[in-house]
């Protein structure tokens, strides 16, 4: 990964990479650009291209953030993997459902459920 400071908390669990978004609002264009770059780098470096994105801290998701997640998912899918979303707050989940994101990126109640593939 690059030398710039990380905007994501990353760990590994059950053969998957867990990425924790630590900001309450995913709306700042500079932050989203940095997150997109880190997800892209992380996806390239993974032998198993599956990433669980933990959104527990996220209270607001702007439309460019949706694009960031969808592009990351598409790139991982091209390598045989994909994104899984976990710990999504009710308001954020409503936005995701409104634009049909769950049809593309599965949503799970917890990181553990996402790691084991147990859909909501």
C-alpha positions as CSV (number, residue, x, y, z in Angstrom):
1,X,0.0,0.0,0.0
2,X,1.1,3.6,-0.4
3,X,2.9,5.7,2.1
4,X,0.0,8.2,2.7
5,X,-1.9,7.9,5.9
6,X,-4.7,5.4,5.9
7,X,-8.3,6.5,5.9
8,X,-9.4,3.0,6.6
9,X,-8.9,0.6,9.5
10,X,-8.0,-2.7,8.0
11,X,-7.8,-6.2,9.6
12,X,-8.2,-9.8,8.5
13,X,-10.8,-12.3,9.8
14,X,-11.9,-15.7,8.5
15,X,-9.9,-15.4,5.3
16,X,-11.5,-12.0,4.4
17,X,-10.3,-8.5,4.6
18,X,-12.3,-6.2,6.9
19,X,-12.3,-2.5,6.2
20,X,-13.8,-0.2,8.8
21,X,-15.0,3.2,7.6
22,X,-14.2,5.4,10.7
23,X,-16.0,8.7,9.6
24,X,-19.6,9.4,10.5
25,X,-20.2,11.1,7.1
26,X,-19.0,9.8,3.8
27,X,-19.4,13.0,1.8
28,X,-16.1,14.9,1.6
29,X,-14.8,14.5,-2.0
30,X,-11.1,14.4,-0.9
31,X,-11.9,11.8,1.7
32,X,-13.9,9.7,-0.8
33,X,-11.1,9.9,-3.3
34,X,-8.6,8.7,-0.7
35,X,-10.9,5.8,0.3
36,X,-11.4,4.9,-3.3
37,X,-7.6,4.8,-3.9
38,X,-7.0,2.7,-0.7
39,X,-9.8,0.2,-1.7
40,X,-8.3,-0.1,-5.1
41,X,-4.8,-0.7,-3.8
42,X,-6.1,-3.1,-1.2
43,X,-8.1,-5.0,-3.8
44,X,-5.0,-5.3,-6.1
45,X,-2.9,-6.7,-3.3
46,X,-5.3,-9.3,-2.0
47,X,-4.9,-12.9,-3.0
48,X,-8.6,-13.5,-2.1
49,X,-10.4,-10.4,-3.5
50,X,-13.2,-10.2,-0.9
51,X,-13.6,-7.1,1.3
52,X,-16.2,-6.6,4.1
53,X,-16.8,-2.9,4.6
54,X,-17.9,-2.2,8.1
55,X,-20.2,0.9,8.1
56,X,-21.1,0.9,11.8
57,X,-19.7,4.4,12.3
58,X,-21.3,5.9,9.1
59,X,-24.4,8.0,9.8
60,X,-24.5,9.7,6.4
61,X,-23.6,8.5,2.9
62,X,-23.6,11.0,0.0
63,X,-24.2,9.8,-3.5
64,X,-20.5,9.9,-4.5
65,X,-19.8,7.5,-1.6
66,X,-22.3,5.1,-3.3
67,X,-20.2,5.4,-6.5
68,X,-17.0,4.7,-4.5
69,X,-18.5,1.5,-3.1
70,X,-20.0,0.3,-6.4
71,X,-16.7,0.9,-8.3
72,X,-14.7,-1.0,-5.7
73,X,-17.2,-3.9,-5.9
74,X,-17.1,-4.0,-9.7
75,X,-13.2,-4.0,-9.6
76,X,-13.2,-6.8,-7.0
77,X,-15.8,-8.8,-9.0
78,X,-13.6,-8.6,-12.1
79,X,-11.0,-10.5,-10.0
80,X,-13.5,-13.1,-8.7
81,X,-14.5,-11.4,-5.5
82,X,-16.5,-8.5,-4.3
83,X,-17.6,-6.3,-1.5
84,X,-19.9,-7.1,1.4
85,X,-21.4,-4.4,3.6
86,X,-21.9,-4.9,7.3
87,X,-23.3,-3.1,10.4
88,X,-25.2,-0.7,8.2
89,X,-27.3,1.8,10.2
90,X,-31.0,2.1,9.5
91,X,-30.9,5.5,7.8
92,X,-27.9,4.5,5.6
93,X,-29.5,1.2,4.8
94,X,-32.7,3.0,3.7
95,X,-30.6,5.1,1.2
96,X,-28.9,1.9,-0.1
97,X,-32.2,0.1,-0.5
98,X,-33.7,3.2,-2.3
99,X,-31.1,2.9,-5.0
100,X,-31.1,-0.9,-5.1
101,X,-27.5,-1.3,-3.9
102,X,-28.4,-4.6,-2.1
103,X,-29.1,-6.2,-5.5
104,X,-25.4,-5.6,-6.3
105,X,-23.6,-5.6,-3.0
106,X,-24.9,-7.9,-0.2
107,X,-25.7,-6.3,3.2
108,X,-25.1,-8.2,6.4
109,X,-26.1,-7.5,10.1
110,X,-22.6,-8.0,11.3
111,X,-19.0,-8.5,10.2
112,X,-19.2,-12.1,11.4
113,X,-22.3,-12.7,9.2
114,X,-20.6,-11.1,6.2
115,X,-17.4,-13.2,6.7
116,X,-19.5,-16.4,6.8
117,X,-21.9,-15.2,4.0
118,X,-25.1,-15.3,6.1
119,X,-27.3,-12.7,4.4
120,X,-29.7,-10.5,6.3
